[in-house]
Amino acid sequence: MRAVWYDRTGPAREVLVVGELPDPEPAAGEVRVRVAVAGVNPRDVKRRGGVGDRVMVDPRVIPGDDGAGVIDRVGAGVSPSRVGERVWVHSATFTGAFGTSADYVVVPAHHAVPLPANAGFEIGACLGVPALTAHRAVFADGPVTGLTVLVTGGAGAVGHYAIEFARLGGATVIATASSPAKRQAARAAGAHHVVDYRRSDAAELIRAATGGRGVDRVVDVAFGANLPLTTEVVAQNAVIATYASDAEPWPNIPFYRLMRCGIAIRTVFVFAMPQEAMERACGEITGLLEQGSLTHPIAARFRLEDCAEAHVCLERRAVIGKILVDLQAPREGEC
């Protein structure tokens, strides 16, 4: 099979290799998916780049947790009726080192979720880590009907789905974003209010949008860096659900400020989701796909041979929207 891989961490153009590897075979409980489109996530480029404390734990890694395609083989214990099924794939590198940036990927059967007929493979490849993270962050602590949800980084992939899930769940949604283009993207996702977090009065604007009460849930892309803002805008007994803290990986937490408001901090990591929560998220996301209730902004699509450029594009934050690696079509869009 054609694949992209790396045997050491480093810059994308230096370490990513495009070539041929043996076709994988599914073991018991697994399915093999012929990948049509793969998604590129921040986790992919951080692992490949050796960012933070990330080191090689496998001698060879094929990047990519997300993708979409067709099941063409099944392992023992999996119904043969699944052969030919269109699926969206998530968490491909959770149980192994070989991800979706290849013609074939092997995953546990429950990591290949039926893709509705009205959703193209490019849509399926947008889901995975971003959509599951957003669903967990929004709903892990109960329904949001009638609540106010603040989504920081509203133009990002997780932020986009979080805005949509929260709004569809009956919440009033406030989003933060920096540039005019990113603020427009957050509005397009459905945010009722969008605030430039760099403004000195950002906290006042957010609280004003809540009538002074504060926000009930925060879906947070930068926990440590955002604490000065989020601690000023949370309501009593609010929840801060956070899935990243790159700028400050060892944040100083204003404990007593949070304690006196009864604030709960929830960390969100797709690979640590309870199975029940994962099944619920996959089911609800698929249902929303069937209804056509979600949008999936795609910024650029690269050929497999140009996977390094896809990584560079994401690292540079040059575009707003999902970056895809298309195994069946020529490159579209510019970074």
C-alpha positions, 0 to 999 in steps of 0.5 A: 500500500501507499503510505506516509510515515516517519521513523524519527521526529522532526520537521515535516519536510525532513522526516515524512517519507512517502512510499510502499508498505505491506498491506495490513491485515485485521486481527480478531475484532478489527476491520480494515478500511480502504481510506478515501480521505484522511484528516490532519489534526494538531496531535498529528503534527505535535507527535511528528514534531516531537513537541513537548515531552513527545518521543518516539514510542514505536519505531515507525509511525503512520500519522492520522487518527481520523479518516473515512473510507470503505471496509474491505476486510474484517477480522474474526468475530466481526460480521462479514456483512460489514464488508463494503460498509462506508465508515468514518474512522476515529482514534486510529493510532490509539491501539497501534502506530499505523494511522490513516495516512495510507491506502489502508488502516486497521482499527478496532471494529467500533472505531469504524462508524457507519457513514450516512449515505448523504455524507461524503468521505471528506465529511467523514474525515473531518470528524474523529478527534475534533467532533468527539472532543467537542461532544465530550467537552459540551455534554460530559456534565449534562445537557446544556439546554438553557445554559450559556456556553463559552467556546474559546478558539471558536474558529478551530476544528474543535471550537467549530463543532462545539459551537454547533453542538451547544447551539443544537443542544439549546444553549446560548453560545459565546465564542472567542476568536482573534482575527476578523476572519476567525470571528466570522468563522465562529459566527458562521458556526452559529455563535450568538456572540463573538468576542476578540479575546485580545481586547482589554474589556473581553471579560466585560463583553462576555459577562455583558452577553450573559446579563452579568451572570457569567457562563455555565460551561467553558470549552477551552482550547488554551487552559493555562493561557486563558485562566485570567479570562475564564476565571473572570467570566464563569458563573457559580458552579460552572464547568471548564472543560479543557482539551489543550494547554500548549502555551502553558503546559504547567499552568498556575491555577488560582485555586481559591478563586475557583473554589469559592465559585464551586468551579469544576475543571474537566480535562478532555482527551478522546482516548480517555473517554469512557466507552459509554460516552464514546458510543453516545457521541458516535451515535449522536454525531452520526444522527446529526449527519443524517439530519444534515445539521452539521457543517464541515468547513474544509480549508485545503485538500492535499494528495498523499504525496503532499502530506508534508505540506499538509502538516506544514500548512496546519503548523503555520495556521495558514488557513481556517478550516479542516486540512485533509489528505485525499487518497483518491483525488488531486490537490485542491485549495492553497495554503 
